[in-house]
Amino acid sequence: MDELPDIPGVDPELLKDPVFRRLMAEGLAIQDRFAAEPIYARTGKGYLKSAGVSEIKAVKEKLKAASESILVREDP
């Protein structure tokens, strides 16, 4: 297992939770796309920049492949 980082304020047991780790990874992956509006800089309000056509296309293809694999039935 990966070595767990020591993050102040986060329960070490929570760092072992795979759901928490997945959500943190997803959140950190989109962090650079968040743009705070100047007037809202103190409140943290803003918007999420578009991911771009190539990233959206890749996500759609991944979802389509996943849904097709669920629908495929193998005869015994």
C-alpha positions in Angstrom: 0.0 0.0 0.0 1.1 3.6 -0.7 2.7 5.4 2.2 0.0 7.7 3.7 0.9 11.4 3.9 0.7 13.2 7.2 -1.9 15.9 6.5 -2.6 18.2 9.5 -6.3 18.3 10.4 -7.2 15.0 8.6 -7.8 11.9 10.7 -5.2 9.2 9.7 -8.0 6.6 9.6 -9.8 8.6 7.0 -6.7 8.6 4.8 -6.9 4.8 4.7 -10.5 5.0 3.3 -10.4 4.2 -0.5 -13.5 6.4 -1.2 -11.9 9.4 0.5 -8.7 8.9 -1.4 -10.5 8.6 -4.7 -12.5 11.8 -4.0 -9.4 13.7 -3.0 -7.6 12.6 -6.1 -10.6 13.8 -8.3 -10.8 17.1 -6.4 -7.1 17.8 -6.8 -7.3 16.9 -10.5 -9.8 19.6 -11.2 -8.4 22.2 -8.7 -6.5 24.0 -11.5 -9.7 24.5 -13.4 -11.4 26.5 -10.6 -11.3 30.2 -11.2 -12.3 32.5 -8.4 -14.0 35.8 -9.4 -12.1 38.8 -8.0 -15.1 40.1 -6.0 -15.6 36.6 -4.5 -12.0 35.8 -3.8 -12.6 36.1 -0.1 -15.6 33.9 -0.1 -14.3 31.2 -2.4 -17.1 31.6 -4.9 -16.3 31.3 -8.5 -16.8 28.9 -11.4 -15.2 25.8 -13.0 -13.5 26.4 -16.3 -14.4 24.2 -19.2 -12.4 21.0 -19.4 -12.0 21.3 -23.2 -13.3 19.3 -26.1 -10.7 16.5 -25.9 -11.2 15.8 -22.2 -15.0 15.8 -22.6 -14.8 13.5 -25.6 -12.5 11.1 -23.6 -15.0 11.0 -20.7 -18.0 10.4 -23.0 -16.1 7.5 -24.8 -15.2 6.0 -21.4 -18.8 6.2 -20.2 -20.1 4.7 -23.5 -17.7 1.8 -23.2 -18.6 1.2 -19.6 -22.4 1.2 -20.4 -21.8 -1.2 -23.4 -19.9 -3.6 -21.3 -22.7 -3.7 -18.8 -25.2 -4.5 -21.6 -23.1 -7.2 -23.2 -24.4 -10.6 -22.1 -22.3 -13.7 -22.4 -24.3 -16.9 -23.0 -23.3 -19.7 -20.6 
